[in-house]
Amino acid sequence: MWKDESRSLPDWIEDAYEILAPKIEGSEGGFSQAEAQNRLLAHDAFPSEPADAEYAIERLLDSGWLYEVDESLCVTDSDRDVNDGSC
């Protein structure tokens, strides 16, 4: 998604993004952090520790790769306004 070096994250967190982004984009209005954690933990390519899933999601939020609207995770899309109140 991001090519800017200042937005670089560890590979395993970028992998979490690659797992979550298509699922979030394909859902109506995103989904909760708890659901995102469950989806990461259920994925074979992601570590099986809940703390890892929580940390990855927090880092994606802190780095701007994901954002939250009404407790639903959304994928940041640089081609549209993320402040429109929806995912």
Sine and cosine of phi, psi and omega as CSV:
sin_phi,cos_phi,sin_psi,cos_psi,sin_omega,cos_omega
0.00,0.00,-0.88,0.47,-0.09,-1.00
-0.99,-0.14,0.69,-0.73,0.02,-1.00
-0.96,-0.28,-0.19,0.98,-0.02,-1.00
-0.95,0.32,0.82,-0.57,-0.03,-1.00
-0.85,0.53,-0.51,0.86,-0.02,-1.00
-0.93,0.37,-0.26,0.96,0.00,-1.00
-0.99,-0.17,0.14,0.99,-0.06,-1.00
-0.91,0.42,0.68,-0.73,0.05,-1.00
-0.81,-0.58,0.31,-0.95,0.08,-1.00
-0.84,0.55,0.50,-0.87,-0.07,-1.00
-0.81,0.58,-0.66,0.75,-0.08,-1.00
-0.93,0.37,-0.46,0.89,0.06,-1.00
-0.98,0.19,-0.62,0.79,0.12,-0.99
-0.89,0.46,-0.58,0.82,0.08,-1.00
-0.88,0.47,-0.64,0.77,0.05,-1.00
-0.87,0.49,-0.66,0.75,0.05,-1.00
-0.87,0.49,-0.71,0.71,-0.01,-1.00
-0.89,0.45,-0.52,0.85,0.05,-1.00
-0.96,0.29,-0.71,0.71,-0.13,-0.99
-0.99,0.14,-0.64,0.77,-0.15,-0.99
-0.80,0.60,-0.77,0.64,-0.02,-1.00
-0.90,0.44,-0.57,0.82,0.01,-1.00
-0.94,0.35,-0.65,0.76,0.03,-1.00
-0.92,0.40,-0.73,0.68,-0.03,-1.00
-0.90,0.44,-0.51,0.86,-0.02,-1.00
-0.99,0.11,-0.08,1.00,-0.02,-1.00
-0.99,-0.14,0.33,-0.94,0.09,-1.00
-0.98,0.18,0.95,-0.30,0.08,-1.00
0.97,0.25,0.36,0.93,0.01,-1.00
0.96,0.27,-0.20,-0.98,0.10,-0.99
-0.51,-0.86,0.21,-0.98,-0.14,-0.99
-0.94,0.35,0.28,-0.96,0.09,-1.00
-0.88,0.48,-0.62,0.79,0.01,-1.00
-0.88,0.47,-0.68,0.73,0.03,-1.00
-0.91,0.41,-0.64,0.77,0.04,-1.00
-0.88,0.47,-0.69,0.72,0.04,-1.00
-0.87,0.50,-0.71,0.71,0.01,-1.00
-0.88,0.48,-0.65,0.76,0.01,-1.00
-0.92,0.39,-0.63,0.78,0.06,-1.00
-0.90,0.43,-0.72,0.69,-0.04,-1.00
-0.91,0.42,-0.47,0.88,0.01,-1.00
-0.99,0.17,-0.26,0.97,-0.04,-1.00
-0.99,0.15,0.74,-0.68,-0.04,-1.00
-0.89,0.46,-0.49,0.87,-0.08,-1.00
-1.00,0.04,0.08,1.00,-0.03,-1.00
-0.91,-0.42,0.57,-0.82,0.06,-1.00
-0.83,0.56,0.49,-0.87,-0.11,-0.99
-1.00,-0.05,0.22,0.97,0.00,-1.00
-1.00,-0.06,0.82,-0.57,0.03,-1.00
-0.82,0.58,-0.58,0.81,0.01,-1.00
-0.90,0.44,-0.55,0.84,0.05,-1.00
-0.92,0.40,-0.67,0.74,0.01,-1.00
-0.90,0.43,-0.70,0.71,0.02,-1.00
-0.88,0.48,-0.71,0.70,-0.01,-1.00
-0.89,0.46,-0.70,0.72,-0.02,-1.00
-0.87,0.49,-0.70,0.71,0.00,-1.00
-0.90,0.43,-0.68,0.73,0.03,-1.00
-0.88,0.47,-0.67,0.74,0.02,-1.00
-0.91,0.42,-0.63,0.77,0.04,-1.00
-0.90,0.43,-0.61,0.79,0.07,-1.00
-0.93,0.37,-0.74,0.67,-0.03,-1.00
-0.89,0.46,-0.53,0.85,-0.04,-1.00
-1.00,0.02,-0.09,1.00,0.04,-1.00
1.00,0.07,0.13,0.99,0.03,-1.00
-0.96,0.27,-0.52,0.86,0.10,-0.99
-0.81,-0.58,0.34,-0.94,0.14,-0.99
-0.62,-0.79,0.18,-0.98,-0.08,-1.00
-0.84,-0.55,0.70,-0.72,0.09,-1.00
-0.74,-0.67,0.85,-0.53,0.01,-1.00
0.75,0.66,0.72,0.69,0.04,-1.00
0.91,0.42,0.33,0.94,0.09,-1.00
-0.91,-0.42,0.72,-0.70,0.04,-1.00
-0.98,0.22,0.62,-0.78,0.02,-1.00
-0.72,-0.70,0.44,-0.90,0.03,-1.00
-1.00,0.01,0.77,-0.64,0.05,-1.00
-0.94,0.34,0.78,-0.63,0.01,-1.00
-0.84,-0.54,0.93,-0.38,-0.07,-1.00
-0.92,0.39,-0.19,0.98,-0.02,-1.00
-1.00,0.01,-0.03,1.00,0.03,-1.00
-0.63,-0.78,0.23,-0.97,-0.04,-1.00
-0.98,0.21,0.89,-0.46,-0.02,-1.00
-0.99,0.16,-0.06,1.00,-0.01,-1.00
-0.99,-0.12,0.33,0.94,-0.04,-1.00
-1.00,0.10,0.01,1.00,0.09,-1.00
1.00,0.07,0.14,0.99,0.01,-1.00
-0.63,-0.77,0.20,-0.98,0.04,-1.00
-1.00,-0.03,0.00,0.00,0.00,0.00
